[in-house]
């Protein structure tokens, strides 16, 4: 995985987590944790 792919995945995860935080805060946390596993 290139650095650009990892950055795009991280940025997408953060933006989705911010959107989901208004619905349920747990979903944002789970999404960021899943993105961390995906990147590393």
C-alpha positions as CSV (number, residue, x, y, z in Angstrom):
1,X,0.0,0.0,0.0
2,X,1.4,3.4,-1.0
3,X,1.4,6.4,1.3
4,X,-1.2,8.0,-0.9
5,X,-3.6,5.1,-0.5
6,X,-3.1,5.1,3.3
7,X,-3.7,8.8,3.5
8,X,-6.8,8.6,1.4
9,X,-8.2,5.8,3.6
10,X,-7.4,7.7,6.8
11,X,-8.9,10.9,5.5
12,X,-12.1,9.1,4.4
13,X,-12.4,7.3,7.7
14,X,-12.1,10.6,9.6
15,X,-14.7,12.3,7.5
16,X,-17.1,9.4,7.8
17,X,-16.5,9.3,11.6
18,X,-17.4,13.0,11.9
19,X,-20.6,12.4,10.0
20,X,-21.5,9.3,12.1
21,X,-20.7,11.0,15.4
22,X,-23.9,13.0,15.2
23,X,-25.9,9.7,14.8
24,X,-24.1,7.5,17.3
25,X,-20.7,8.2,18.7
26,X,-19.7,4.5,19.0
27,X,-19.9,4.1,15.2
28,X,-17.3,6.8,14.7
29,X,-14.9,5.1,17.2
30,X,-15.4,1.8,15.5
31,X,-14.8,3.3,12.1
32,X,-11.5,4.9,13.1
33,X,-10.3,1.7,14.7
34,X,-11.1,-0.3,11.6
35,X,-9.3,2.2,9.4
36,X,-6.3,1.9,11.7
37,X,-6.2,-1.8,11.3
38,X,-6.7,-1.4,7.5
39,X,-3.8,1.1,7.2
40,X,-1.3,-0.9,9.4
